[in-house]
Amino acid sequence: GQHVLHPINLKGTMTGKLSKLLIKGEGEVFYGETNYSFIKKSTSVEELEVLLNDISSNHLVKFLKYDLELKGDMDVILNFEHFSSFRKKGKATISMKKATMPKVSGEVEFSLDGTIGYRDLLRDFFVDIDSDIGKLRVANGYYNKSAGLMKAEYGLRINDLSDFEKFLGHEYKGTFDTAGNVKYETEKLSLIGDTNSYGGLLEYNYKNNYLEIEFN
């Protein structure tokens, strides 16, 4: 069976008929605080509003069974007009002031702000990540679950490339700025972008494990 990874302490009220039950409450979950309100119908939830404050991102990720190591306190706001197995309409907002991903960035701390819009099987998203070593912004994100398609625009700034010498395998110094578009479709990744960080315009195109570079 599924193990409960965190203490849960909730209290609230239920009013109305079983076919249209208004549920409100507050308490503690994922080592943080929550308050919530929604209408429970036979096959769906409507007018869902959930606030999660200072919850453990690590325990939330484990509960959702995501293969992701994320540490730090997280705030989450959920607002859904409608939520069911096949129909969803609403938005999730996520914020972390101090987070780490040990397997990806070691002990480098970063802040994270993001939003995800839900329209049935479609998602739109935005992510802003900021740290001492650089910034990453993903905008106009789009995800179609049934088609296996994800695409977005991105902008990346690395404050000092010397922080990535071990990863790059060569000695580089100075700042690095780039922007472009990323697409993931039928399990294939493509990346198109450009940078002026090398004294001229460098354009790159990564597709099907092949990188094409053009320097102007």
Disulfide bonds with the S-S distance in Angstrom:
none
